[in-house]
Amino acid sequence: MAQKTGGSGRSSVHRIGSLFSNRIGRSVRNGGSNLEVDVVDSIQDLRKDRWNGIVERSSRGSVFHRYEWLEAIETGLGYTPKHLVVTKDGNAIGGMPNFVVEIEKTPFDRLSSLYPGFGGPVLPTDTTDAIERVIRAVPTLCRGRTIVHQIRGLDTSYLRYNDFLQSRGYEPYRRECRFRLDLTAGHDEILANMSRTRRRGIERGRDGDYEIVEEEITRENLKRFHRTYERVMDRVGGEVYPFSFFEALQPMASRLLLLTIRIDGEYAGGMLELLDEERDSVHGFFAAIPQEYFDDHASELLYDHVFQWGIDHGYETYDFGSTTTDFEDGVYRFKEGFGGRAVPVLVWERGCSPLWPLVKAGRAMYWPYYT
């Protein structure tokens, strides 16, 4: 449910009823401008078609901004939404999704735009005025245990906001990168640019008895994938998303690609990819390959398959997802071997509490594990 603070006192039902599916509450209004910023406490208070229309019109909109992804985070992970929606003359023109997320190894929370995934503002029109008002509204959302606001931009196009954000107290935080592979180069060129290790892995894997299948996004197929994913993440000590999140992704089945590999007729894991039509990109978000199939090169075969799939379906890039910026890290080296280009994950943070500097200092002791 959305809330209202301050503002003109007019009923929001009449003011922006075209965007909100139910009543809304709090808005933040500044001066004599006809822009208003509303705080929405559930994506379900918005009309899906209207919100997705904003995302599709924005040059920085992505699959991570879409209604379905935000709903899956809210209902499947239970993170508290604090979305900011900008309206002009009663019509929505942009916004910035936010969720309250725990800060690892502390009793505190951060307000994140966006996690999991990448977010930041989507403001197709009136950008200068709108972003000023969105950023000005953020402190009203950071109360109690929520001590910092974090913006996680999807790509370098978000650099356009850097000077503005830093002038408003945001500091760059560079501890993650992503590898992006140019699919427009064609499959032969991609193979040629791989490391010898990755290329040999694909060649040797092809000599075996294997099959890769594009699965339907059903509860049963997701459950099988999740069991393997959970086992793999437990082995490597990674964060395990509950099955409720995977199940909540089903309404966006058209934006998902679930691949299964069978080796010698046996299930050998798979990958769950996110299809970003707004950015013509395939995101490798979840992979689940049991260790016993490493020697069969199941991972290399799956990646090689999804590269060709992306080319065949007109996507321009393959995104391997976030990793640390440590070149000695095994995951970093594995992804690097496919020939992609390392790009920084653009993150800005602004403390909203006197406690933030203390937590920030303590974070330096374990920053490789902080997300």
C-alpha angles and dihedrals in degrees: 000000000000124000136208131221126177113333128121098309093240119138110267090208089073096033100056106002090133091068103034119069092202135015117304131207132190124050132171116215127186128203118310097325119127090224120102132185119216125197110221118196097192131030086219088072088068129073108252096217093049095048094045088049089060090050093049093050094050119089087217098045116121142173088271091063094051122113093244095055092047091049092051091053091048098046101027101041099025095228113160112249121222102172122177117214122189119211131187121196089343096311127106113241102169147322149183122248117219136181131191107238131178119256105232117252093006136087090237137093136219129213104232132194094216135359130181093027129005130299140151127150123330105200114159095174139025087019100168096050094037098052091046090056094043092052091045090055095053098086090061087064097049107079138134110357093359102097107162141034117220128192117198111194118204098221145353092283085083089069085087087077097047100098092043093050095046091049087056095053102271117138125205115247114195113183102118138059138180132215115228122193122205106231093183089074089073132240097279092053091047091054091047092053095050123102115264090249095055093043092049090048090057092046093049093044091054089059090064133077104268142142130195117204132190103226130207115251096249128146091246094052092045090049092053091049092047093053090057093041091052092051092049094048092048089054094052095038095243130149111277118213112212121248088248088073093052090047090050089057093067095092087063094050091133088063095050132082116195114191125188126193123205120194119195086350094303127116106257103177134271150217133256111210129192116221113217104194091171089063099027089239138129113217119208096215105157130022126178116185116154115228092242089070097051093096088054088057092234092159094052091048093051094048092047089051095050091048089057091043091054092049092049092051097048101255117150103205142025115215117203094198131237126330135162120274092240110118090200092059113109095225091050092052093045093054093041090057092068090068100249125147118253113234125179122250101236109226128170126187133194122187116230099183139046085242093065097081089054093050090044091054092048091049090066087073093065106014096139088069097044117104 
